[in-house]
Amino acid sequence: MTKYKAVVEYDGTMYHGWQLQPGVPTIQGKLEEALYKLCGELIRVHGAGRTDAGVHALAQVAHFEATWSHTCEELQRACNALLPRDIVVRRISLAAKDFHARHSALAKVYCYRILNAPLRSCFWRNYAWHVKEALDVESMNDASQYLTGPHDFASFGSPTDGTESTVREISKALWTRDSISGLVRFTIEGSGFLRYMVRSLVGTLVMVGRKKISARHFLRILESRDRSKAGPTAPPHGLYLWKVHYPPSHESPGT
Amino acid sequence: MTKYKAVVEYDGTMYHGWQLQPGVPTIQGKLEEALYKLCGELIRVHGAGRTDAGVHALAQVAHFEATWSHTCEELQRACNALLPRDIVVRRISLAAKDFHARHSALAKVYCYRILNAPLRSCFWRNYAWHVKEALDVESMNDASQYLTGPHDFASFGSPTDGTESTVREISKALWTRDSISGLVRFTIEGSGFLRYMVRSLVGTLVMVGRKKISARHFLRILESRDRSKAGPTAPPHGLYLWKVHYPPSHESPGT
């Protein structure tokens, strides 16, 4: 058995999220189906993060062990030939024995896209949250500066890792606007995230952008550690798992 | 009855093209359904061009006559509330009595997108033709320069307008590459187009880009007026009706 690391892109629109569930299509399920056809046995695929239904990924990372007598490139091509058109393996490389897609990760980067325009768009309907009201991106950045560093994010989500701690460390949280496309984009990088944390942060920061609450009020919500104080959870289809960072020893070249 | 001009954006993936056909979803059909619900009678919608199954539009133009006692903005909002998520009316304005979406058009602009990258993409799967082989955009532009001016395009399509003439006048035909996204884009503007003409030109110009034929050979195909000489027809999902130009008297402000 050889351990492999795979970088996977997917359009989450048609899936019930990453994680295997009986009777519904999931990304993990489709990958395991493809590997079953190729290797003739059940191969468990472990992802870096469990994206929810409708959430996309540019570079989800997964590891698995398989018996495969050809090259990584041939395994990648064979997977891509079997996978549906909305999932693509961008890269497969050999992984160290101790590599674990989730436990070895140093940081994850998520992006959230908002189409901030009066009119909805056919082409962004599954790929960005449509917010009609003008968003003040400067205020959203004022509020987002409170996110960096270690904080207790209990106001914005619940733990998924089996521990009870809701403390996570955020290293970057930045909003930018593309004036041509009307897209407003949030990039957030951290050592880990609670369940619904990014979407709950986005929903609350959009309230700041719409001048419903101030950046100071946002800080008070963060400090309250009270889930009921946060704004609405932003819809899943604007969210993308963008990148997973590993220590240099586990980074494959060119990813 | 008032005459209206509508600018319509659509994702053509799920439709059997623009034109009404019994038993299958079409863009014209969905627009007429929405107007039927709003106005209580069958309202015929006339488009500037009949896009084929899978072809998209950023700004298809249509005209129709209706009895509607509110503003154009209210009619637009009401249509958008009834239309599916992959069709959106970008604008409705009052049209002159003699305006006709197709007959009044001076020129149409089509774009064709190619994802020129080794790997397929989840997100472009319905919106760009994936061509793995390296494309020499300079050679494609060398060949495309032969297209401008009036030419007999019999090699690249058949007439749709009821006449037998295959002469059309092209004012612009240009390839550009976005080095970040890997997208290669063809923009072609002309007074009119034959059926399959843009896709047939793209399929043949991609042969030039792949060094299968030279720009001079492309010219010989054009001059042969022989449909069997052209390359394969490019798939529909890379094609977009981008813009329709009208004389200043028929242009609505802001479109």
Boltz contact constraints between the chains, C-beta under 6 A:
constraints:
  - contact:
      token1: [A, 9]
      token2: [B, 122]
      max_distance: 6.0
  - contact:
      token1: [A, 10]
      token2: [B, 122]
      max_distance: 6.0
  - contact:
      token1: [A, 11]
      token2: [B, 122]
      max_distance: 6.0
  - contact:
      token1: [A, 85]
      token2: [B, 125]
      max_distance: 6.0
  - contact:
      token1: [A, 86]
      token2: [B, 122]
      max_distance: 6.0
  - contact:
      token1: [A, 88]
      token2: [B, 120]
      max_distance: 6.0
  - contact:
      token1: [A, 88]
      token2: [B, 122]
      max_distance: 6.0
  - contact:
      token1: [A, 120]
      token2: [B, 88]
      max_distance: 6.0
  - contact:
      token1: [A, 122]
      token2: [B, 9]
      max_distance: 6.0
  - contact:
      token1: [A, 122]
      token2: [B, 10]
      max_distance: 6.0
  - contact:
      token1: [A, 122]
      token2: [B, 11]
      max_distance: 6.0
  - contact:
      token1: [A, 122]
      token2: [B, 86]
      max_distance: 6.0
  - contact:
      token1: [A, 122]
      token2: [B, 88]
      max_distance: 6.0
  - contact:
      token1: [A, 125]
      token2: [B, 85]
      max_distance: 6.0
